[in-house]
């Protein structure tokens, strides 16, 4: 698989802010360091949507800024399309950064004027600027709002304009830092659909998405990485990460005509009756099979209405990973 | 080169549109310029034309040329740091720095409109002085005048870039700018000749570049001095430019590199 984004042992520490008193009493003492990233390895395939998930202060934004050539790593390598981020002349044309900060535009200028200005910075040739701006305004559905001042835009429109700006030079890689942070649920849903259908599926953009939003990750991402205290703790598809640390598989069984205990090598998590149908949640250890149980029930005249596997919850998996990280910290 | 000029133009258009969006303030500034010239005119009537240091030039032309050019030259001093600080606070610096445009071009181009607006203000001040208050200007050596202005702007830009480096790295303080703006106005023969200062500090004025710049401008515009008579201040300005421009560029480069390493490039 081709990799659009790669990271090998990326490390970054920042100087601690010193208090005024400390500066006065120990003016020549070296400032302490705060580790933001402690050797992050990362690989995002071409055309993939990769979600970077982590609690506040995990290092997501630092990683995005390193990949966007805004911050230099202390150690390790970060590559975009095979080029090291230290060679920003080669890397910057390949990437677009979608800021979550609404202040990154000129509020007194219209949406179109903002895009025209940034098109120049992104080296779009003069004769192509108008066409490119028109096409992008149409793509993000802002044609009618284009002559209006940016300050008059809603949060959703501002975010869509930020995406249009990141696409001005048609980069193959997009870095998105919490793109739906300040949006209402309807706008978030619409933006997520746009990212998935338009940017990823249609335009084949590789997208690295940093977010806290688990729903966003579940609906958008092909794979996710969980960053905790500057270290990548888990990487995998959403179902893989959901199952992390789970030793049992859960099933929901709907059965009628059977009123006895189930028996067999299963653990009953819950058991309730609704309109004469028992809804039983079962936990099966390891690779244990349901066949003997279901076969036994059918043989004794029970009617099986449904038997579904229940996927573990991503939020719970996230909590398990954080808890294991805390355990590691304590030990 | 064409690409850089196109970017420079884009910055000019951006800031022009932004300034124009504050229409009332835009018009007020133009009106304010007329009043400033008027204030200088009536203030100068209190000044004894035989004051030492005026060199036979009537007080009003001496004052208005000094004040107008000082304002223009000061653009190069404060504009770099003010723009960088403004973009940091506004949140737009990061959006610009993530683009393929080099940071040095972003810093330099950000000031394009300030220089253009400063030149326009200079023209308006001088036009008010000439057409309303009857000042007689004669450019005997356009080359010497142009060279003097260019060298002053370049030298000031060098200091301005050093000042912007302070902003990029330390975020606040900007001691270079503060020290230079105040000392320049006080010792630079801007609003009064240095000869009216106490004798013990008059020598400071000899070391303030603004004194040399205004000497070129006043003698050229008001006394008809030619190239040959201006070689001394022009030579000093050339040496200063040769030192300050590389210093400013190196300072900015170091500051950007360090700020990127420390992750503070876009913090404020």
Interface residues (C-beta under 8 A of the other chain):
Chain A: X12 X14 X15 X36 X62 X65 X68 X69 X70 X71 X72 X74 X88 X89 X92 X93 X95 X97 X99 X101 X103 X104 X105 X106 X108 X109 X113 X116 X117 X118 X120 X121 X122 X123 X126 X149 X165 X169
Chain B: X3 X6 X7 X9 X10 X11 X13 X14 X17 X18 X21 X22 X90 X91 X92 X94 X95 X96 X97 X98 X99 X100 X101 X102 X106 X257 X260 X261 X262 X263 X265 X266
